[in-house]
Each structure stands twice: as C-alpha cells, then as structure tokens.
Amino acid sequence: MRSKTSAFKMILLVTLVALIFSTTLVPAGFAAGVKRGMRVKYSEFTGLDHTIWFEEKEGRYADNVSDARNEWTKVGTSPYVNEIDNPTNYIKATADSQEIGDFKFSTSPDGAIKEVYIELYCKQYYDEYIRVWYSTDGGMHWTNSGTVRSERTWEWRDTGDESANIDTWAKVNSLLVYLESVAKDVWYEDATVEVDCMRLRIISSRPCYAPPNLWNLTWSKPDYWPEINTESISMTVQKVSGTERSLSLTTHFENGSEEDKTLDGDVATGLGNLGFFFIEPNLEEGDEIMWDHTKVMGTQTSAIKLYINGTVSREYAGVSREVNYVDVVIPSTSVAATYVNLTAFWDKSTGVLCEISMAAAHGPISILRDRIDAWTSFKMTEEVEPPIWTEWWFWVIIAAVVVIVSGILVWRRRKASVS
C-alpha cells in the first residue's frame, strides 16, 4: 500500500514539474512564432479625418471680362481667354503700356488653400513682357504679381505662387485681374504679345471624411478589406506550414450579426489573400514586404514595393512588443494613378498585424474630389495563445513523464522483490 502511495506521489510530482517546465521555459524557445490556434481580436474601428493635397487639373478659367481697360485687340467673342482655341478667340497688345481687363474667374469650393497661380497661355515676339495685376477687394487696391515672358510659340506661363495674398476662397471668388503690355527697352513696330487663355491653378487640401471602412472601389474589393459597419474581427490561425498561413476571420457587425471567411496565402511571396494580416516574421529595416499591390492599387498599375521602415516598441492587447512598421505615402503618378497612405505595425516575431490605417484613392488624383475610394483603420485589442495541450511539445513532455515514472516504478518493484 505504501508503495502505491509513493508511486502516486511520484507521478504527481514529476507531472507538476513537467507542467511548470512546459508553461514557462518551453514557450520561450520551442513554441515561439506563429502557432495553429492562435487567436487575435481587432477592434477600435474609427472614423477618418484624412487630408490629401489635390491639384485641380483644369483650373479656374476666366469667364468674364469688363470694359474697364480696353486697349488690347480682341478677337472672337467674350471673354476671349476662357479656353485654348486660337485663332478663334484671343487677345493681343501691339504697343507698350496697353491694358486690358478686368477678368473674373469661375467660383471655387471651400477648402484650405496651399498654392495659387495666375497662368497665361501666351506667346510673343522680340523682348516684350506681360505684367499681371490683381485685386481681391473689388478693384480698390491692385497688386503687381510680376511679369511673364514666353517664346514665339504658345506655352503656359505664371508669375509664381500668390497664396500669401490670395489665401481664402472669398478672395479667390472676388479676384479681378488685368494685363499690361511691357517693353523691355523699346517696343518694335511689328511686335505683339498674345494671350489665348487665362486660368487660376489652385492647389488645395480637402479633408476626406469617411465612416469606418468605406469604399467606392473602381476595381473589385480585396477579400481582406473589412466589411461596412464592422465592430470587431476575430482571427484564428487554422494552419501553419512553413511560410504558408490559413486564417479564419469572423466579422462581428454593429447590428449583432456575424460573417465568416477564410484567408490563405504565403507570406514569403505575397500570393493569396492574406492581405496585411500577416507578413514574414523577423524582418529587419529595409527588408521588402511581399504583397499583391493590385488588390489595392488596381490591376493596371505598376508594381509598388513596400519596405520595413524600422522596429519600435509598442503596446498591443496589453503586451509591450517589438513591432516592425511601415509609414509611407505613395503619390499618384501617370504610371500609378492610385494614391495610397499607409501606416501599419506588425509583431516582429510572428508577423501578425497589430495596427493599420490605410487610405486609397483611385486616380487620377489631380482631379478634385471630396472622397476616397477605400479606407480601413483598426488595431489588435486581444490576443489569446492556443491551449497548451494543442502544442506538440506538450505531449512530448507528457510522454517523457510517463516513461520516466514507469521506469521508476519498474525499478522500485525489482528492488523490492530482490530484498
């Protein structure tokens, strides 16, 4: 009886030691990295207050001219310079110090003004100039914006940024402009300056407001974009095989309903539909993040590459962790018409997403718009390690305990029989 009691105590003791060993020492080594059964919750889906600088592609064209100054020759119909259509409509000066105006421009919307240019589509001969004058108070006071000089071919010219003075939409909307012909030294007999078109080119900021994860995508929505009215997302790692991951996502909506979907992909190649939920673990500054840019940028765009900007310590789900991050703005170009503003953080050791904020506007961005195409922003708020009995090393330890205890029992029985 004493032998059985001692054996039972021995089993309990060795098992306890094994459990302590498995829950403290082993996870720091054998169990590190992405594990099947790992669960993460994302929430804090917040609204967007995102500002993008827009350049109006067509500008604000002159749409009215008074007879306050009437010394230039006018060809065609008023306002003569509202579009490029020479020789149908244009104006020209044939002598020094001739004036024409006042020109007004089409009205503009609200927004913060960054730059304002008064532009002339003009040509001239010899060494003549055109001086540009403007007023923002109905003609009571006039400002000399400077002179422009072109060549003998038509081209756009401007006097520089005037946003220091034309700094509100009220001033833009009340702006008056008149032109004066200026000779460098002497005005030659056959000299002329001609203007075919006049416009304001305005670069302004427009705040793009969007509720959580709003889009008006002009291409198919990526599988990993959160759905509209998402309250939280629960993600579970279903399979880990080398660099391949399989995830199950349960989206919890604000109305209490749920939706399940599966994401699969390879973090080493970027193939699949994992999106930004997982990247390769243990990347260093300057390492490339493999991703399928066409899911966000559109299929007609050139490849856009992302690189780790650095590693910092941040707290997510109540745990301070080392995270790799990207903070990048991809401006629209003639090659890639989509504007993207991305800030994201991933746990360095696992590559799992911790936080992301991404806005995408499908171009061309030069056309003034008051919305973005796609946006999402959320962060990790909970992380649950898989149960200890789902780990292979736990059962190896248990097997080792059984073998050791069995060996001890056999040895003690043999010793007892000998004695």
Secondary structure, 3 states (H helix, E strand, C coil): CHHHHHHHHHHHHHHHHHHHHHHHCHHHCCCCCCCCCCEEEEECCCCEEEEEEEECCCCEEEEEEEEEEECCEEECCCCCCECCCCCCCEEEECCCCCEEEEEEECCCCCCEEEEEEEEEEEEECCCEEEEEEEECCCCCCCEEEEEECCCCCCEEEECCCCCCCCCCHHHHHCCEEEEEEEECCCCCCCCCEEEEEEEEEEEEEEEEEECCCCECCCCCCCCCCCCCCEEEEEEEEEEEECCEEEEEEEEEECCCCEEEEEEEEECCCCCECCCCCECCCCCCCCCEECCCCHHHHCCCCCCCCEECCEEEEEEECCEEEEEEEEEEEECCCCCCCEEEEEEEEEECCCCEEEEEEEEEEECCCCCCCCCCCEEEEEEEEEEECCCHHHCHHHHHHHHHHHHHHHHHHHHHHHHHHHC
